[in-house]
């Protein structure tokens, strides 16, 4: 039985940049001799799309197109009863940590979640399982929050492997505690889909987005290809596709 999570991971890797545009370019090169115009068109499309998606200015524009939440406002959280921090991946077998540790996205969310916890005094739930084996995200998040940030964790949901499961399994824990409204910590690019999933699970949310693109003046370097631009475009395009799937899937 093929794990649908693995299928999703493979499709994501093949469609999104850099692999998706590169495959288009390779297909163009393969067709160049037999169908020169089509081959050249595909090759240039792949190369130019990869170049454009590598621009930080384009990545910022794509993220902003996701209708991201405004910066966290403490007054909006007056009726919230808990904080939920979503996992965002791990580093497996990290030699510098002697084992699994938090990935970059998860660490950013944990840091911001700790800030929100200090501002509000609300109890914390961390959610995230293990997609590829190893220590679960929830366990690593709980350890970092308690031992590195000095923030206690009341609930650790460690079964989920997708945002949908994050919401479903977390909602079950929250309802047992009589909680129906939470502050939801996620990244700016995925807060829209995350809040929709929690709403579908019966939990109202106050978004606390981290990684919100700056509204400062555009720099010249923002129009030069950079790895952070490609990474931002990757995350944004993934969310755009994920939101589209939510719309067309019952």
N, C-alpha and C positions, 0 to 999 in steps of 0.2 A: 504493500500500500504506500503510495507516494504521499509524502507530507505536503499539504497545500502551502505551508509556510515556506518550504524550500522552493516550490514552484514559483511562488510570488517573488522570492529573492532572486531567482535566476532571471525571470522576466524583467524585473526592475533593473538588474545589471545590464541586460541586453538593450533595453529601450532608452534608458536615461543616459545623459552625458557622463563620461566621455565615450562610452562604448557605442551608444546608439548612433551618433553622428559619424564615428569612425567606421562603423559597419556600412553606413550609406556610402561613404567615400570609397571603401574597399569594393563594394558592389559596382560602383561607377567605374573603377579601374578595371574590374573584371569584364565589364561590358564594352570598354573603350574601343577595342578593335572591331567587334561585330556591329556595334551601334554607337558610333563616335559621338553623336550629339547627346543621346541619352546618357551615355557613360560619362561624358564630360560634365553634363549638368548635375548628375548625381554626385560625382567626385567633388565638384565645387560646392555643392549644397552641403555636403558633409563637412568639408573643411571650414567653410565660412560660418556655418551654424555653430561649430565647436568654438571658433574664434569669438563670435558674438556672445555666446553663453559664458565665455571666460572673462568678460568685462564686468568688473564690480558694479558699474552703473546699471548694467542690464540685470544683474542678479538682484540689486536693490529694487528695481522697478518690478520685477516678477514677484518678489516677496510682498511688496506693497499692493500688488493686484489681488492678493488673497484676502483683502479686507481685514487686516490684522487689528488686534485690540489696542486701545490706548494704553499708555503706561499705567501701572497699578495705582488705584486711588483707594487709600485706606478707608475713606468714608463709605465707599460702595460695599465694603466687606462687613459692614456693621451687623448684618443678619447671618453671615456665614458662621458655620459651626466647626469647621475643620479645614485643613489645607491638604490638598492632594498633589503630590509631585510625580509626574510621569517619567518613567525610565526612557532612556534614549540610546541604549547600547553600552557595551562594555569592551574593554581591552582584555583579550584572553591571554593567559600565560605571560603577563608582563614581567620581564626579568627584574626591573627596578623595584617592583612591589612584591616580588616573590610569589606571584600568582595572579589571578584575575583582579581587575580593578575597574574603576569607572571610566567609561569613554568620555570624550570631550563634551558631547551634548548633555549627557547625564550629569557630569560634574558641574556644568553651567547651571543646570536646573536645580541641583542640590544646593549650590551656593546661593542662588536667588531664593529658593524655598526657605533656606535658613534665615535669610534677611526678612522675608515675609512673616516667618514664625516669630521673630523677635519683635516685629512691628505690631503684630496682632495678638500674640499670646495664644493662638489657636493650636489644638493638637494636630499632629502630622500623620498622614498616611502616605506611604511610598508604594508604588506599584510597578511591577516589571518582573517577568520570569526569565527564562534562559532559552533563547531560540536555538542555539547551537551547542548546548551543553555547558558545563562549568557552573560557577557560582551565579546565582540569580541576581538580577539587577536590584531587586528589593533588598536583598541581604547586603550588598555592597553599598547601597544608598543609606541604609540604616546605620551601618558601621561608620561611614563617613560623617553623617549628620551628628551622631552621638559622640564619636571620639575625636573628630577633627573640628566640627563646628559647634559642639556643645549644645545641640538641639535634640531633645528626646523624640523618639518615634513611637507612636501609640499602636499603629497598625502597619504590617508589612505584607502586602499581597504579592505572592511570588509565583503565581501560576500563569499569568497572562503573557502572551507573545505578540499581541497586536494592540493597537489603540482601542479597537472594539472590545477586546477582552479586558484591557485595562479598565474600561468603563463598567463593563458587566460585573466583573469580580469585585471591583472596588465598591460599586453600588450595593452589592450584597452585604459587605462588611459595614458600610455606612448605615444602611437601613437598620441593621441589628442594633446599632448604637443610637438610633433615633435621629439620624442626621440626614437632612434633605437638601442642604445648600453648602457648597464648599468654595474655597478659593482654589483655582486650578492653575498649577504652575506648569507651563510648557513653553516651547519656543514660539516666536512670533509667526513663523511660517506654518506651524501646525496647530495653533490654538483654535482656529475656526473649526477644523474637523474634530478636534478633541472635545470642544464644548458641545458640538452636535451629538457626539457619541454619548456623552454623559447625560445630555438632555433626553436622549432616547432611552437611557437606562433609568430615568426618573430622578436624576440628581441635577438640581439647578447649580449654576457655576458663576463665579466672579473671576474672569480671566486675569491671570498675573503672568503676562508674557515677558520673556527675556529674549535678548538678541534682536530687539526692535531696530530696524535700520535708522541711521542718523538722518536728520533733516537739515544738517549743516550744508554749507556750500560744497558743490561738487568739485573734486580735485582733478587735475590733469591725469593723475595716476588711475583714477576710476575708469578711464577710457583706454587703459592698457591691459592686455590679458594678464590674469593673475590666478593663482590656484584658489584663493578665497572667493573670487568671482565664480569660478566653475563650480565650487562646492555649494555656494549660495544658490546658483541656478539649479543644481541637482536637487537640493531640498525643496525649492519652490515648485519645480516641475513635478516632483513626486506628489506634493500636496495638491497641485492643480488636477492631476490625474486621479488622486484619491477622492477629491471632492466630486469630480465628474462621475466616478463609479458609484458614490453614495447616492447621487441624484437618479441614476438610471437603474440602480439595484433596489428592489423592494425591501 
